[in-house]
Structures are given as structure tokens and as C-alpha cells.
């Protein structure tokens, strides 16, 4: 049996998360560039890029930005303008040479899919791939806000799907188990999402140990400052420290 992320990012995922659109991505990228203008220049990797909504916005200012994702379906949904700038692969095995990236972005929580050792190895590898003073963006859920507002069960209809979701906190991860039923045929399937919840202090410690220095911490895509109790997101921007 494969990992949950190997099969989930398909047409049903795209329909369920269609509200996460280019307008939201444009606001997020504008916020990033205002806080860290270095992402506008040089090879910047959008890791877990999906259909490329953030990448398309970033490439408006940075023609060397490119993306990587594991999902054939989501990559196939990318706009024609991104052809030639997308790679398919596992982010744990990046086909890049050390010191080649001016920046890397992990939008909408792809950091946390794996086990703790694999997540930490990914962070170390990204540091290795960055140039000195290269930037890293990590966009994560805010654990405090999630725990206080977790909806254990709900049902919604979107994109021709009726989706019943059950959410729980299990061993430091937020797990969402879904039953998806097609409105036209009644055909049903099960799907799971399981993401490690990292406390801001944990990420600060991990990045520091990897040689990454903090630049900014934001609480949402509008650029608001992070507030532990209220912010929906925890968005950290870091730079690779110079040796010595």
C-alpha cells in the first residue's frame, strides 16, 4: 500500500480545493516578494507546485522560476505558459546540484507529509541546494489555531462531489479521512490526508540547526504578522547563512 499522497492529488483533489485559486496565489506571491525581494531573481523552485498557481504568478517577475510535483494529474492541469518549467518527481529525491537554487518555496503545507526523519532530511537537502543567502519559504498550518478550531466532522458539496470529512489529531499529525461520493453516479471512494503539525518553535530549531537564518514570520497570505492564537497560517522566510 502506497503513501497517501501518491494517490490523492487527482481530479477529486482539484475539485475539492478549487477555491484555492490564482487570486489567492497572486496575493501570496506579492507578499513574499515584498518581504524577500531576492525570490524575484535566479532559479527558484516551487516545490509541490501542483497545477502551478503560485509558479505562474512568480514567473511574471522571475523567468527562471520552475516547479516540481509528484502528481501527473495536477501537472497536467498547469497552464500552457508553464510548459518546459515543470518537473515530475519526489521532493525527497531532487535532481539538482548543490548550490544551484536562489530560492525554494513550499506553499500550502507540503512540508510535513513525511515521517519526522524524512521531513528533516528534506530541510537539510534544501539548505544544501541553496546558494549562500538563498531564500526558503515554508507555508504551514498554525497548530494553535488548528487545535482550537478543529471541526471533527462535516459534509460539503463541491465540484460534483459530496464529501464527508472526519478530522483528528494523532501522534503530532492532523489527519483528515474523507468519503467522496459523485453526485452524478453515486460512486464513492475513500481518501486520507495526514500532515505533521510543526510548532513554530520546532521549525525555528530545525532551520537553525540546518544553517538557515530567519527573515520574517507571517500569519497569512496578506502579510499580516504571525499571532499564535489567531493566525490561520505560519509562514516562515529564511536565508542560507554564509559560512563562517
Residue pairs with C-beta under 8 A, 6 or more apart in sequence:
3 113
4 191
4 192
4 193
4 194
5 70
5 113
6 70
7 191
8 191
8 192
8 193
9 50
9 69
9 70
9 71
9 73
9 74
10 71
10 73
10 74
11 73
12 161
12 180
12 189
12 191
13 74
13 191
14 51
14 73
14 74
14 77
14 159
15 158
15 159
15 160
15 161
16 158
16 159
16 161
16 163
16 180
18 158
18 159
19 158
20 53
20 108
21 53
22 53
22 56
22 57
24 53
24 221
25 53
25 54
25 56
25 57
25 107
26 57
27 221
27 222
28 54
28 57
28 107
28 139
28 221
29 54
29 57
29 58
30 57
31 218
31 221
31 222
31 223
32 39
32 105
32 137
32 237
33 39
33 40
33 61
34 223
35 215
35 216
35 218
35 223
35 237
36 103
36 135
36 137
36 215
36 216
36 237
36 239
38 102
38 103
38 133
38 134
38 135
38 239
39 58
39 62
39 102
39 103
39 105
39 135
39 137
40 61
40 62
41 62
41 64
41 102
42 62
42 64
42 101
42 102
42 103
42 131
43 64
43 65
43 66
43 100
43 101
43 102
43 103
44 58
44 62
44 64
44 65
44 66
44 101
44 102
44 103
44 104
44 105
44 135
45 65
45 66
45 67
45 68
45 94
45 96
45 101
45 103
45 104
45 105
45 129
46 52
46 54
46 55
46 58
46 65
46 66
46 67
46 68
46 105
46 107
47 67
47 68
47 91
47 104
47 105
47 106
47 110
47 126
48 68
48 69
48 70
48 91
48 106
48 107
48 108
48 110
49 55
49 67
49 68
49 69
49 78
49 86
50 69
50 71
50 74
50 75
50 77
50 108
51 74
51 75
51 77
51 78
52 67
52 75
52 78
52 79
52 82
52 86
54 105
54 107
55 65
55 66
55 67
55 78
55 82
55 85
55 86
56 78
56 79
56 81
56 82
58 65
58 105
59 65
59 81
59 82
59 85
64 102
65 85
66 85
66 86
66 87
67 78
67 82
67 85
67 86
67 87
68 86
68 87
68 88
68 89
68 91
68 94
69 75
69 86
69 87
69 88
70 88
70 89
70 90
70 91
72 88
75 86
75 88
78 86
87 95
89 95
91 110
91 122
92 114
92 118
92 121
92 122
92 125
94 125
94 129
96 129
97 129
98 128
98 129
99 128
99 129
99 130
99 131
99 132
100 129
100 131
101 126
101 129
101 130
101 131
101 134
102 130
102 131
102 134
102 135
103 130
103 134
103 135
103 136
103 137
104 126
104 129
104 130
104 134
104 135
104 136
104 137
105 136
105 137
105 139
106 136
106 137
106 138
106 139
107 137
107 139
108 139
109 139
109 140
109 141
109 195
111 119
111 122
111 123
111 138
111 140
111 198
112 119
112 140
112 173
112 195
112 196
112 197
112 198
113 119
113 194
113 195
113 196
114 122
114 196
116 196
119 196
120 206
123 206
123 207
123 210
123 212
124 210
126 136
127 136
127 210
127 211
127 212
127 240
130 136
130 240
131 240
132 240
132 241
132 242
132 243
133 239
133 240
133 242
134 239
134 240
135 215
135 237
135 238
135 239
135 240
136 207
136 212
136 237
136 238
136 239
136 240
137 235
137 236
137 237
137 238
138 203
138 207
138 235
138 236
138 238
139 233
139 235
140 198
140 203
140 233
140 234
140 235
140 236
141 174
141 195
141 197
141 232
141 233
141 234
142 219
142 226
142 228
142 231
142 232
142 233
142 234
143 197
143 198
143 199
143 234
144 228
144 229
145 228
145 229
145 230
145 231
145 232
146 174
146 197
147 169
148 229
150 167
150 169
150 174
151 167
152 166
152 167
152 168
153 164
153 165
153 166
153 167
154 164
154 165
155 162
155 163
155 164
155 165
156 162
156 163
156 165
157 163
157 183
160 182
160 183
160 184
161 180
161 181
161 182
161 183
162 180
162 181
162 182
162 183
163 178
163 179
163 180
163 181
164 178
164 179
164 181
165 176
165 177
165 178
166 176
166 177
166 178
167 174
167 175
167 176
167 177
168 174
168 175
168 177
169 175
169 197
170 194
172 196
172 197
173 194
173 195
173 196
173 197
174 193
174 194
174 195
174 197
175 192
175 193
175 194
176 192
176 193
176 194
177 190
177 191
177 192
178 190
178 191
178 192
178 193
179 188
179 189
179 190
180 188
180 189
180 190
180 191
181 187
181 188
182 188
198 206
200 217
200 226
200 228
200 234
200 236
203 234
203 236
204 214
204 236
207 213
207 214
207 236
207 238
211 240
211 241
212 238
212 239
212 240
212 241
213 238
213 239
213 240
213 241
214 236
214 237
214 238
215 237
215 238
215 239
216 236
216 237
217 225
217 226
217 234
217 235
217 236
217 237
218 224
218 225
218 226
218 233
218 235
218 236
218 237
219 225
219 226
219 227
219 230
219 231
219 232
219 233
219 234
219 235
220 231
220 232
220 233
220 235
221 233
221 235
224 231
226 234
226 235
